[in-house]
């Protein structure tokens, strides 16, 4: 199974979160639908950050499986 560089993913997610925060500020007057979409994306980035942080701190014996795509506990984050 392929493995994932969790630190690189976290860096990307943090940059994406900052970009979405900037977009919310910049396009705050462009209508409720656009704002709702940006807020939804920002909340999903936050959820992904929490999942990645959990995976980074997982010290169980199954650590290699947790980093691989097929681990059941993280399947939603990888395949959603």
C-alpha positions in Angstrom: 0.0 0.0 0.0 1.3 3.5 -0.7 2.2 5.7 2.2 1.6 9.4 2.7 4.0 12.1 3.9 1.8 13.5 6.7 4.0 16.5 7.3 3.7 17.6 3.7 0.0 17.1 3.8 -0.3 19.2 6.9 1.8 22.0 5.3 -0.4 22.0 2.3 -3.6 22.1 4.4 -2.3 25.0 6.5 -1.5 26.9 3.3 -4.9 26.1 1.9 -6.6 27.2 5.1 -4.8 30.6 4.9 -5.8 31.0 1.3 -9.4 30.3 2.1 -9.3 32.8 5.0 -7.9 35.4 2.5 -10.7 34.5 0.0 -13.3 34.9 2.7 -12.0 38.4 3.4 -11.6 39.3 -0.3 -14.9 38.0 -1.6 -17.0 38.8 1.5 -19.3 41.0 -0.5 -19.9 38.5 -3.4 -23.0 36.9 -2.1 -24.1 34.3 0.5 -23.7 31.3 -1.8 -20.0 32.0 -2.4 -19.4 32.8 1.3 -21.2 29.5 2.3 -19.0 27.5 -0.2 -15.8 29.1 1.1 -16.8 28.5 4.8 -17.7 24.9 3.9 -14.3 24.4 2.3 -12.5 25.9 5.3 -14.4 23.6 7.7 -13.4 20.6 5.6 -9.7 21.7 5.7 -10.0 22.0 9.4 -11.5 18.5 9.6 -8.7 17.2 7.4 -6.1 18.9 9.7 -7.6 17.2 12.7 -7.4 13.8 11.1 -3.8 14.3 9.9 -2.8 15.5 13.3 -4.4 12.4 14.9 -2.5 10.2 12.4 0.8 12.0 13.2 0.4 11.4 16.9 -0.7 7.7 16.6 1.9 5.6 18.4 0.0 2.3 18.3 1.6 -0.9 16.9 -0.4 -0.4 13.8 1.3 2.9 12.9 2.5 1.8 9.5 -1.0 0.7 8.5 -2.4 4.0 9.8 -0.2 5.9 7.3 -1.2 3.6 4.5 -4.3 4.3 2.5 -6.1 1.2 3.4 -6.4 1.7 7.2 -10.1 1.5 8.0 -9.9 4.2 10.7 -8.8 6.8 8.1 -10.6 5.6 5.0 -13.0 8.5 5.0 -10.3 11.1 5.0 -8.4 9.4 2.2 -11.3 8.5 -0.1 -13.8 11.2 0.5 
